[in-house]
Amino acid sequence: MKAKLFFAWYDFWVGAYWDRENGFLYLCLIPTVVIKFSWLKIWYNGSDNIIAKSKEAAIKIWEQTCGENWEDYEEYGDEWIIENQKSYRLNFEDEAERDELSPKNAEKGHDDGGYYAKASNRAWIKHQGAGWLSSENY
């Protein structure tokens, strides 16, 4: 879990808000002063990376994106694990796609693998929220 305190002049409310879709809890005890709690992690199944709060949520996102049933793939021995590396590198088709889809603070470059962006796991999660992150198949 990660917590972040920030000022939001437009958030003039007191209470708690649970963003189920993205896995965030917003707590506002003083108007405009917000604490954001995040439970999102990067989950890996052997070839695909999903940002989700739980293994079950990662499987649901995978099934919705692929249009397949995960149970059909479990027999191949793939298991969902939490990605423990501190940073994550993604390759992109072109420079414009990389600049559009990567976090602001990402290390960006070009090498034999094409255009890439490298950032901390937290930066990818903050930038993208819950959903599909990458696949080794593409």
N, C-alpha and C positions, 0 to 999 in steps of 0.2 A: 504494500500500500504506500502511496505517496501523497503528501499533503502540500498544497500551495496556497499561500495567503496573497490576495491581491485586492486592489481598489478598483471598483467599477462604478463610476458616477451614475450610470444609468440603472443600476440595480438598487432601487430604493424599496427594500422589503426586509422582513425579518422572518426567518424560518429555515426549512430544509427543502431541497428539491433533488429528487433521485432521477438521473438521466439513465434509464435502464438500457437504452440502445447502445450507448457509448461507455457505460460502466463508471459514471462519475456521480459523486454525491456533493452537492453544493450546500454549504451551511453559512447562513448570513445572520449573525447574532446582533450586529450593529449595521444599520442601513449603509450600503455602498462598500462595506468591508466583507469580503467573501473568502471562505476557505473551500478549496476544491480538493476532494479526495478521489484518487484514482486507483482502481484495482486491475487495470488492464495489463496484460503480459503478451509477449510474442510466443505463440505456440508453433511447434514444428512437427511435421508428420513423416519426415524422410525426404520430402521434396517440396512441400508447400509451407509457407509461413503465414499465419493468421494472427491478427491482433484481436484478442478477446479476453474476457474476465475469467473464463473457465474452459476446461476441456470440452464440456458439452456445448458451450457457446461457439467455440472454434469449429466443432464438427458441424453445427447448424449453418454457420457462415460458409464452410467448405461445401456442404451439400447444396445450398442455395446458389452458390457461384458456379459449381460444376454441373449441377443438374443430375447428380448421381447420389446413390445411397452409400454412406461411409462403410456400412456393414459389409458391402460387397468387396471392399478393399482391405478390411482387417485381416482376412485370411492370408495376405501376402506378408504379414508380420510387421507392417507399419504401425507405429504407436505414437500417440501425441505426447510430446514432452515440452517443457518450458525451455525456450531458447535462453541459455545462460550467458552467452557472450555479451560483452559490455557495449559493443558497437556493431553496426550492421551496414553492409555495403550492398547497394542495388545497382544493377546495370540497366541502361536505358537505350532505346532505339536511336535517339538523337538528342542534341543539346537542349532543344526547346522542351521536350518531354521531361528531361531530367530537371530543368529549372522550374517547371510547373509543379512537379510531383514530389520534390524533395524539400526537407525542412530548410529554413533560412540559414541556419548555422552549419549546414552540412559541408563537409569537405568535398569539393566537386572537381572532376578532372576527366581526362581522356587517356586511354591506354589501348593495348592490343585487344582488350575485351569490349571496347567501345566507350561510351560515355557512362560515367558512374557518379554516385553520390554516397558518401559514407558519413554516418552520424550515430550518436548514441541511441540505444534502444528507446530511451525516454523521449528523445527528440522525434523519432519516427512515430511513437505512440501519441505524443502531444499533437503532432502535425496532422496525423491521419485519423486518429480515433479507431473505434472498432471496425474491423473489416479485413479484406484480403490484403496482404502486404506483397508477397512475391511467390514465384514458383521457379524451380530449377528446370521445369519443362519448357519454358519460354525464353 
